Amino acid sequence: MRNRAARDIIARCADPGILSGLLAETERLAGLRPLVTGPARHAQDPRPDGLTAREAEVLGLLAAGQTNSEIAARLVLSIHTVERHLQNAYRKIGARNRADAAAYMVRRGADEPPA
C-alpha cells in the first residue's frame, strides 16, 4: 500500500514539515483511517494562562520571529486559523500586539519553537 510506504518514509524524516499533514489529508480524502503515531495534534493541555497547546505552539513560533504565513506553512494550517489562534491567545494573556505576545513567551522561557 502506497500510503503505508509514504507514512514510513515520513516517519524517518527529522523534520517532515507539511508532509505529515498532506498524508493525513490524503488518507482522509481517500476514506482511510489515519494512523495515530503520537499525541493528538490539538490536545488541550491545562496551563495556568489558559492557552491551549496549539495556541502556545503558535505563540512560540511568533516569538521565534516567524510570520503568520510561515507559521501556517509549518503547522499545515490556513493563515485564518493562525490568526484565530493568535487572537484567542492575545485575549488570554492580555497582549495587544505581536511584540507583547513575543515578550510574554520570552518571559516564560518559551522562545524556542516546538520541534
Buried (B, 14 or more C-beta within 10 A) or exposed (E): EEBEEBBEEBEEEEEBEEBBBBBBEBBEEEEEEBEEEEEEBEEEEEEEEEBBBBBBBBBBBBBBEBEBEBBBBBBBBEEEBBBBBBEBBBEBBEBEEBEEBBBBBEEBEBBEBEE
